[in-house]
């Protein structure tokens, strides 16, 4: 196998890896969006319940709000931890993607240069 063919094969592999890494980054980003949206929805629901309890001065409503605040704080803590883990995973994947993109670009350029040199050598 000559150098030009090796470069073409490597460039193809690098492009496939780049696409796979980008897909993994997209999946991690989607998980982060879902977790963030869940946290935001929970906060918004608690705000609506607080507004309702404020407008309804009845003891059972306030007791329910108190129980929901405790539950929401526990859930929010778990969601924040999950969001932190996913965000860290996404940052790591961004670095992997940057390397993949760089490798694919360099190998693509080397392949093009080798092809040009081969064409000019034939001419």
C-alpha positions as CSV (number, residue, x, y, z in Angstrom):
1,X,0.0,0.0,0.0
2,X,1.5,3.3,-1.0
3,X,1.6,6.4,1.1
4,X,-1.3,8.1,-0.7
5,X,-3.6,5.1,-0.1
6,X,-2.6,4.9,3.6
7,X,-3.3,8.6,4.0
8,X,-6.7,8.1,2.3
9,X,-7.5,5.3,4.7
10,X,-6.4,7.2,7.7
11,X,-8.4,10.3,6.6
12,X,-11.5,8.2,6.2
13,X,-11.0,6.6,9.6
14,X,-10.5,10.0,11.2
15,X,-13.6,11.4,9.5
16,X,-15.6,8.4,10.9
17,X,-14.2,8.9,14.4
18,X,-15.0,12.6,14.2
19,X,-18.6,11.9,13.3
20,X,-18.9,9.3,16.0
21,X,-17.4,11.7,18.6
22,X,-19.7,14.4,17.5
23,X,-22.7,12.1,17.9
24,X,-21.6,11.2,21.4
25,X,-21.2,14.9,22.2
26,X,-24.7,15.5,20.9
27,X,-26.1,12.7,23.1
28,X,-24.4,14.1,26.2
29,X,-25.6,17.6,25.4
30,X,-29.2,16.3,25.0
31,X,-29.0,14.6,28.4
32,X,-27.8,17.8,29.9
33,X,-30.7,19.7,28.4
34,X,-33.2,17.1,29.7
35,X,-31.8,17.3,33.2
36,X,-31.6,21.1,33.2
37,X,-35.2,21.3,31.9
38,X,-36.4,18.9,34.7
39,X,-34.7,21.1,37.3
40,X,-36.2,24.3,35.8
41,X,-39.7,22.7,35.5
42,X,-39.5,21.7,39.2
43,X,-38.5,25.2,40.3
44,X,-41.3,26.7,38.2
45,X,-43.9,24.2,39.6
46,X,-42.8,25.0,43.2
47,X,-43.1,28.8,42.4
48,X,-46.6,28.3,41.1
49,X,-47.5,26.2,44.2
50,X,-46.0,28.9,46.5
51,X,-48.1,31.6,44.7
52,X,-51.2,29.5,45.2
53,X,-50.4,28.9,48.9
54,X,-49.9,32.6,49.4
55,X,-53.2,33.3,47.8
56,X,-55.0,30.6,49.8
57,X,-54.4,31.1,53.6
58,X,-55.5,27.6,54.7
59,X,-53.4,25.4,56.9
60,X,-53.6,22.2,54.8
61,X,-52.4,24.2,51.8
62,X,-49.4,25.5,53.7
63,X,-48.7,22.0,55.1
64,X,-48.7,20.6,51.6
65,X,-46.4,23.4,50.4
66,X,-44.0,22.6,53.3
67,X,-43.8,19.0,52.3
68,X,-43.3,19.8,48.7
69,X,-40.5,22.3,49.5
70,X,-38.7,19.6,51.4
71,X,-39.2,17.1,48.6
72,X,-38.2,19.6,46.0
73,X,-35.0,20.5,47.8
74,X,-34.0,16.9,47.9
75,X,-34.8,16.4,44.2
76,X,-33.1,19.6,43.3
77,X,-29.9,18.4,45.1
78,X,-30.0,15.1,43.2
79,X,-30.6,17.0,39.9
80,X,-27.8,19.4,40.5
81,X,-25.4,16.6,41.1
82,X,-26.6,14.8,37.9
83,X,-26.3,18.1,36.0
84,X,-22.7,18.5,37.3
85,X,-21.7,15.0,36.2
86,X,-23.2,15.4,32.8
87,X,-21.7,18.9,32.3
88,X,-18.2,17.4,33.2
89,X,-18.8,14.6,30.8
90,X,-19.8,17.1,28.1
91,X,-16.6,19.2,28.7
92,X,-14.5,16.1,28.4
93,X,-16.3,15.1,25.1
94,X,-15.7,18.6,23.8
95,X,-12.0,18.0,24.2
96,X,-12.2,14.7,22.5
97,X,-14.2,16.2,19.6
98,X,-11.7,19.0,19.2
99,X,-8.9,16.4,18.9
100,X,-11.0,14.4,16.4
101,X,-11.8,17.4,14.3
102,X,-8.1,18.4,14.3
103,X,-6.9,15.0,13.3
104,X,-9.5,14.7,10.5
105,X,-8.5,18.1,9.2
106,X,-4.8,17.4,9.2
107,X,-5.2,14.0,7.6
108,X,-7.6,15.3,5.0
109,X,-5.1,18.0,4.1
110,X,-2.2,15.6,4.0
111,X,-4.2,13.3,1.7
112,X,-5.1,16.2,-0.6
113,X,-1.4,17.2,-0.7
114,X,-0.3,13.7,-1.5
115,X,-2.9,13.4,-4.2
116,X,-1.8,16.7,-5.8
117,X,1.9,15.6,-5.7
118,X,0.9,12.3,-7.3
119,X,-1.0,14.2,-10.1
120,X,1.9,16.6,-10.7
121,X,4.4,13.8,-10.8
122,X,2.4,12.0,-13.5
123,X,2.2,15.3,-15.5
